[in-house]
Every structure is written in C-alpha cells, then in structure tokens.
Amino acid sequence: MIQEAQYGSDSGLVSELDLKQAQTLLGQVRSQRDAMHIQRAPLEHTIAELLGRTPEGFHTFKAGNRLLIPGLSDEMLDQFP
C-alpha cells in the first residue's frame, strides 16, 4: 500500500497528504498489532500452564469466532464460549 502511494506521489497521481496519511495509518496498524501480541502472550502462557504444557512455543489460533488450542479435542473446546 505504501509503495503504491509512494509511486503515485512520485508520478503526481497521489498528493503528498495522501502519502503521509497512508504512512500514518500503516504505523497505527503496526502499533495495534504489537499491542495485541503483548496482550496475547500472558494469556497463552496461562493457558499452557493450565494444560500442563510448557509455555515456550505454545500458541493459540483463532478461526472465525472460535479459539483453537492445538491438542484439545472439539468436545473440550465446545465447553468454552
């Protein structure tokens, strides 16, 4: 997205303001992603400990509105909202 905006700005198709807005938006999205990873890490750590696993390398996944935990059966996951 930024490369396209930069190309458009260089060729005069996109204003400098549009380019700066795209760069700002990208920075905001990256910050939100980083904050989400920071919030997720302690939750995954706790889930791993509750399951008797080591937290290193343990990750959960989200499919739609459902949290997927590798190694847990569908029946057990159905107990969680």
C-alpha positions in Angstrom: 0.0 0.0 0.0 2.8 2.4 0.9 4.7 1.6 -2.2 1.7 2.3 -4.4 1.1 5.6 -2.6 4.8 6.5 -3.0 4.7 5.6 -6.7 1.5 7.7 -7.0 3.1 10.6 -5.2 6.3 10.4 -7.3 4.2 10.4 -10.5 1.9 13.2 -9.3 -1.2 10.9 -9.1 -1.4 11.0 -5.3 -0.9 14.0 -3.2 1.8 14.3 -0.5 -1.0 14.4 2.0 -2.4 11.1 0.8 1.1 9.5 1.1 1.5 10.8 4.7 -1.9 9.6 5.6 -1.1 6.1 4.3 2.2 6.1 6.2 0.4 7.2 9.4 -2.2 4.5 9.0 0.4 1.8 8.5 2.2 3.0 11.6 -1.0 2.8 13.6 -1.8 -0.7 12.4 1.7 -1.9 13.3 1.3 -0.4 16.8 -2.0 -2.1 17.3 -0.6 -5.4 16.1 2.3 -5.1 18.5 0.0 -4.2 21.4 -2.2 -7.2 20.6 0.8 -9.5 20.7 1.8 -8.1 24.1 -1.7 -8.7 25.5 -1.9 -12.2 24.0 1.4 -13.6 25.3 0.5 -13.8 29.0 -2.9 -15.3 28.1 -1.2 -18.0 26.1 1.3 -18.6 28.9 -1.5 -19.1 31.4 -3.4 -21.5 29.1 -0.3 -23.5 28.5 0.3 -23.8 32.3 -3.3 -24.8 32.9 -3.0 -27.6 30.3 0.3 -28.8 31.9 2.4 -27.7 28.9 5.4 -25.6 28.7 4.7 -22.0 27.5 7.6 -22.0 25.1 6.3 -22.5 21.6 2.7 -22.8 22.7 0.3 -20.7 20.6 -3.5 -20.5 20.2 -5.2 -19.8 16.9 -8.5 -18.1 16.1 -10.8 -19.4 13.4 -13.7 -17.1 13.0 -15.1 -16.6 16.5 -13.6 -19.8 17.8 -10.3 -20.1 19.7 -8.3 -23.2 18.6 -5.9 -24.8 21.0 -3.6 -27.4 19.4 -4.0 -30.8 21.1 -7.5 -30.2 22.6 -10.5 -32.1 21.3 -13.5 -30.4 19.7 -15.6 -31.6 22.6 -13.4 -29.9 25.1 -13.3 -26.7 23.1 -17.1 -26.7 22.8 -17.2 -26.1 26.6 -15.6 -22.7 26.1 -17.7 -19.7 24.7 
